[in-house]
Amino acid sequence: MGKLMYAAVLFMAAASGIVATGTSAQASDHDTPVSRDQYQAMLDQCQYADTPRLRGECRAEVRNNYRIGEEDSTLDCRTYSGVTVCGDLTLSKRESACVQDSMAAGLTRRRAEVECYAFS
């Protein structure tokens, strides 16, 4: 009886899309289509992450969460000082402090984030 109950619970979980990771089946890897340029910009921006480990994690996140398809008009892509980034940037404490200082000096938050992420 216990095994039958366990199998029923597993079946119900699978049928509802819940998996052991806590995500739904609809939120699978490679689920967000972006243009080829957007995808490449996100991969390229990973070079600015602070450490080799963070650069690797950034690239893995892009590969796991996006796929080349239609352009995503909701993805925040911007270019400042010759650097293009798309989406939210994960900033270190140092970079966040740079953003605050740059904004106090008159830069917009978006520009400050890009420049501090790429150049600080």
Secondary structure, DSSP 8 states (H G I E B T S, - for coil): -HHHHHHHHHHHHHHHTB-TTS-BTTS-TT-EEE-HHHHHHHHHHGGGSSSHHHHHHHHHHHHHHEEESS--TTS-EEEETTEEEES-----HHHHHHHHHHHHTT--HHHHHHHHHHH-
